Every structure is written in structure tokens, then in C-alpha cells.
């Protein structure tokens, strides 16, 4: 498969700390590619660079063959790149449906200074409801965000990412803080999205990673040390050493 998103030799230092060290990976269209690694490996820093929130010191980020390394973060969704969970803006006193309507209006470049007309606009509310259906929140469409559980907020944030109509989704630890039942539900929802989007997933829940991923890249001290299938990563001595220490490998 040809790469839809390519990361080539990405490097980023913060003082003496090299957070990203010659990181390389490729994400194909329709693929779910997971990034794993021990705490402090630089996973979130890598995602932030891909999203445009942090400018790399060196290397390239290519989306659909176009170099987007210097493209500002706010322009990347328009090019087909959406990040979820750590950047989504939720309006707690608005309903789920209204939150999605705002996101769709913003994507389309509409003004939403006057809330009442927006909240009655079927051209926004109908697709908003469809995104809520995709993540299993349609029954709560009229509820306020402030009434949601942590897991339901994660589901809403996923719906907001989908509302960007991007071809690539960057998901940074979507299972963080979820209980077993909520994690299982999120895994099912991400499974349903496979093949429709190219998904780059950072996640500590290894059960979810092994269930979802087509390929996995292992990041250690900011460097991508190995990419391969679930079976290759499971059986890798190098990966076991990275997580457990050399004496256990």
C-alpha cells in the first residue's frame, strides 16, 4: 500500500532532551497504525508535530504526497488531517447536537455568532445527529455535555473529529481514564471506522492496540525502533527489551 501520511526523519529537542529522534513511519489510506512505547518515549510529542502544534527541528511530514511540515495547525484539518481528544473544544452547557453543529459550521467557514439560528439549522443539525449515531451517542443528542460521563465525553470528542471530514485521524490515547466497559465500547467504535479513515493511534491499552492495529510502530526515546504487524511486534525481543529491560528480553 502507498503511504497517505509519511513521517521522515522527524527530530525535536527541548533543551538537552531529544523528544523526537529521527522518527519515521508511514500510514496507508484506510489503515489503522498504532504507536506504542514506554512512558516518556515521545509519543504525544510526535503526534503534536504531525498535528502542527509543535514545529519539528528537522525532518518532513507529507500528507498525500504534499509537504505539510510548515503548514499551521489550524490549516491542517482543511487538508485532511484531524486530531482528537487533546484539542477538541467542548461547550459544557450546550447539547451534544449543538456542539457538533458548531464544529460543522466552523469546518464550513460559517459564522456562529448568533446561537439561535444555528441551533435550528437543519443543514447543520442533521449531519450532526449522523455523527452522534456513528459513535453511539444519538440517544443523548439533546443532553448537555456537562451531564456526560468521562467515557461519553471521549465518544463525543471522536464524533467531533469525524465532523472535520478528514481522511486522517490522529487519536492520542482515546482509552485514557476509561473503565473496562467503556474501553471495550471505544474499541468497537474504532473497529467500525477501520478502512474508512487512515487512523494513527497512540494508546497504552495493549489489548485494544492488538485488537485494532493493522501495523504497529514502537517508539523509544523519540526514535522509531521497529514497525511491523501485530504478530511481529508481539514476538519481538527488541520490543520486550524496550518495555521490560534487557534482563527480561
C-alpha positions as CSV (number, residue, x, y, z in Angstrom):
1,X,0.0,0.0,0.0
2,X,1.2,3.5,-0.8
3,X,1.6,5.9,2.1
4,X,-1.1,8.5,2.7
5,X,0.9,10.1,5.6
6,X,4.6,9.9,5.8
7,X,6.9,10.9,8.6
8,X,10.5,11.2,7.6
9,X,13.5,11.8,9.9
10,X,11.5,13.9,12.4
11,X,13.5,15.4,15.2
12,X,12.6,17.7,18.1
13,X,14.7,18.8,21.1
14,X,13.7,20.7,24.2
15,X,17.0,21.9,25.6
16,X,19.2,18.9,26.1
17,X,16.2,16.5,25.8
18,X,15.7,15.0,22.4
19,X,11.9,14.2,22.4
20,X,11.9,13.0,18.8
21,X,14.9,11.4,17.3
22,X,14.9,10.5,13.6
23,X,11.3,9.2,13.8
24,X,10.0,7.6,10.7
25,X,6.6,5.9,9.9
26,X,4.1,5.6,7.1
27,X,0.3,5.4,7.3
28,X,-1.6,4.0,4.3
29,X,-5.1,5.0,3.3
30,X,-7.6,3.0,5.3
31,X,-5.0,1.6,7.7
32,X,-5.1,1.8,11.5
33,X,-1.5,2.2,12.6
34,X,-0.7,2.2,16.3
35,X,2.2,3.9,18.0
36,X,3.3,2.3,21.3
37,X,6.2,2.8,23.6
38,X,7.1,3.2,27.3
39,X,6.2,6.4,29.3
40,X,8.4,9.3,28.1
41,X,9.0,7.8,24.7
42,X,7.8,10.9,22.9
43,X,4.5,9.6,21.5
44,X,2.4,12.7,22.3
45,X,5.2,15.0,21.1
46,X,5.3,13.1,17.8
47,X,1.5,13.4,17.4
48,X,1.7,17.1,18.3
49,X,4.3,17.6,15.5
50,X,2.1,15.8,13.0
51,X,-0.9,17.9,14.0
52,X,1.2,21.1,13.6
53,X,1.1,22.1,17.3
54,X,4.8,21.7,17.6
55,X,7.3,22.6,14.8
56,X,10.0,19.9,14.3
57,X,13.6,21.0,14.2
58,X,14.3,18.6,11.3
59,X,12.5,16.2,9.0
60,X,9.4,16.1,6.9
61,X,5.7,15.4,7.3
62,X,4.0,14.5,4.0
63,X,0.2,14.2,3.6
64,X,-1.0,12.8,0.3
65,X,2.5,13.5,-1.1
66,X,2.4,17.2,-0.1
67,X,4.9,18.5,2.4
68,X,2.9,20.0,5.3
69,X,5.8,20.4,7.7
70,X,5.4,24.2,7.8
71,X,1.6,24.3,7.5
72,X,0.0,25.9,10.6
73,X,-2.1,23.6,12.8
74,X,-5.4,25.4,12.0
75,X,-5.0,24.7,8.3
76,X,-4.3,21.0,8.5
77,X,-7.9,19.8,9.0
78,X,-8.8,21.5,5.7
79,X,-6.0,19.4,4.1
80,X,-7.4,16.2,5.6
81,X,-5.8,15.9,9.0
82,X,-7.8,15.9,12.2
83,X,-6.7,15.3,15.8
84,X,-8.9,14.1,18.5
85,X,-9.1,14.2,22.3
86,X,-6.5,16.7,23.4
87,X,-7.6,19.6,21.2
88,X,-11.3,19.3,20.9
89,X,-13.3,22.2,22.4
90,X,-16.4,21.1,24.2
91,X,-19.1,23.6,25.3
92,X,-20.4,22.1,28.5
93,X,-23.7,24.0,28.7
94,X,-24.7,23.2,25.1
95,X,-26.2,20.0,24.0
96,X,-24.2,17.3,22.2
97,X,-26.1,18.1,19.0
98,X,-25.2,21.8,19.3
99,X,-21.5,21.0,19.9
100,X,-21.5,19.1,16.7
101,X,-23.4,21.8,14.8
102,X,-20.7,24.4,15.9
103,X,-17.9,22.1,14.7
104,X,-19.6,21.6,11.3
105,X,-20.3,25.4,11.0
106,X,-16.6,26.1,11.7
107,X,-15.5,23.5,9.1
108,X,-17.7,25.1,6.5
109,X,-16.5,28.6,7.4
110,X,-19.9,29.8,8.6
111,X,-20.3,32.4,11.3
112,X,-21.9,31.2,14.5
113,X,-22.1,34.4,16.5
114,X,-25.9,34.1,16.7
115,X,-26.6,30.9,18.5
116,X,-30.4,30.6,18.0
117,X,-30.4,30.5,14.2
118,X,-27.5,27.9,14.3
119,X,-29.4,25.7,16.7
120,X,-32.4,25.5,14.3
121,X,-30.4,25.0,11.1
122,X,-31.3,21.5,9.8
123,X,-28.3,21.6,7.3
124,X,-26.1,21.5,10.5
125,X,-28.3,19.5,12.9
126,X,-29.0,16.6,10.5
127,X,-25.3,15.8,9.8
128,X,-24.5,16.4,13.5
129,X,-27.0,13.8,14.5
130,X,-25.5,11.4,12.0
131,X,-22.0,11.8,13.6
132,X,-23.6,11.1,17.0
133,X,-25.1,7.9,15.6
134,X,-21.7,6.8,14.4
135,X,-20.3,6.9,18.0
136,X,-23.4,5.6,19.7
137,X,-24.5,8.9,21.3
138,X,-27.7,9.6,19.3
139,X,-29.9,8.8,22.3
140,X,-28.2,11.6,24.2
141,X,-28.2,14.2,21.4
142,X,-30.3,16.7,23.3
143,X,-28.5,16.3,26.6
144,X,-25.9,18.8,27.9
145,X,-22.2,17.9,27.6
146,X,-21.9,18.7,31.3
147,X,-24.1,15.7,32.0
148,X,-21.8,13.2,30.2
149,X,-19.6,10.6,31.8
150,X,-15.8,10.7,31.1
151,X,-16.3,7.9,28.6
152,X,-19.2,9.6,26.8
153,X,-17.1,12.8,26.5
154,X,-14.4,10.7,24.7
155,X,-17.1,9.4,22.4
156,X,-18.2,13.0,21.7
157,X,-14.7,14.0,21.0
158,X,-14.4,11.2,18.5
159,X,-17.6,12.5,16.8
160,X,-16.1,16.0,16.7
161,X,-13.0,14.6,14.9
162,X,-15.2,12.8,12.4
163,X,-17.1,16.1,11.8
164,X,-13.8,17.5,10.4
165,X,-14.4,15.2,7.4
166,X,-10.6,14.5,7.3
167,X,-9.0,11.5,5.7
168,X,-6.5,11.0,8.5
169,X,-7.5,10.8,12.2
170,X,-4.8,11.3,14.9
171,X,-6.1,9.7,18.1
172,X,-4.0,10.4,21.2
173,X,-4.8,7.9,24.0
174,X,-8.6,7.6,23.4
175,X,-8.9,4.9,26.2
176,X,-7.2,7.1,28.8
177,X,-9.2,7.2,32.0
178,X,-11.9,4.7,30.7
179,X,-13.2,1.7,32.6
180,X,-13.2,-1.8,31.1
181,X,-16.7,-1.5,29.7
182,X,-16.1,2.0,28.2
183,X,-12.7,0.8,26.7
184,X,-14.5,-2.1,25.1
185,X,-17.1,0.2,23.7
186,X,-14.5,2.6,22.3
187,X,-12.6,-0.3,20.7
188,X,-15.8,-1.4,19.0
189,X,-16.4,2.1,17.6
190,X,-12.8,2.4,16.3
191,X,-13.1,-1.0,14.7
192,X,-16.2,0.2,12.9
193,X,-14.1,3.2,11.5
194,X,-11.3,1.0,10.1
195,X,-11.0,1.1,6.4
196,X,-13.0,4.3,6.1
197,X,-10.2,6.5,7.5
198,X,-6.4,6.3,7.9
199,X,-6.0,6.3,11.7
200,X,-2.8,6.9,13.7
201,X,-3.5,5.7,17.2
202,X,-1.4,6.4,20.3
203,X,-2.6,4.1,23.1
204,X,-1.4,2.4,26.3
205,X,-4.1,-0.2,26.3
206,X,-2.3,-3.1,24.6
207,X,-5.4,-5.3,24.4
208,X,-7.0,-2.5,22.3
209,X,-3.9,-2.0,20.2
210,X,-3.6,-5.7,19.4
211,X,-7.3,-5.9,18.6
212,X,-7.3,-2.8,16.3
213,X,-4.0,-2.3,14.6
214,X,-3.0,-3.3,11.1
215,X,0.5,-2.2,11.9
216,X,2.4,-1.0,15.0
217,X,5.4,1.3,15.4
218,X,7.4,1.2,18.6
219,X,8.8,4.5,19.8
220,X,11.7,4.5,22.4
221,X,13.5,7.7,23.5
222,X,11.9,9.5,20.5
223,X,13.2,7.0,17.9
224,X,11.0,4.6,15.9
225,X,12.9,1.3,16.6
226,X,10.5,-1.1,14.9
227,X,7.4,-1.2,12.7
228,X,5.5,-4.4,11.9
229,X,2.4,-6.5,12.1
230,X,0.8,-7.3,15.4
231,X,2.4,-10.8,15.3
232,X,5.9,-9.3,14.6
233,X,5.6,-6.8,17.5
234,X,4.2,-9.5,19.9
235,X,7.2,-11.7,19.2
236,X,9.9,-9.1,19.1
237,X,12.8,-9.4,21.6
238,X,13.6,-5.8,20.8
239,X,10.1,-4.6,21.9
240,X,10.2,-6.7,25.1
241,X,13.6,-5.2,26.0
242,X,12.2,-1.7,25.4
243,X,9.3,-2.3,27.8
244,X,10.8,-4.7,30.4
245,X,14.5,-4.1,30.3
246,X,17.3,-6.2,28.8
247,X,17.4,-8.7,31.6
248,X,13.8,-9.8,30.7
249,X,14.2,-9.9,27.0
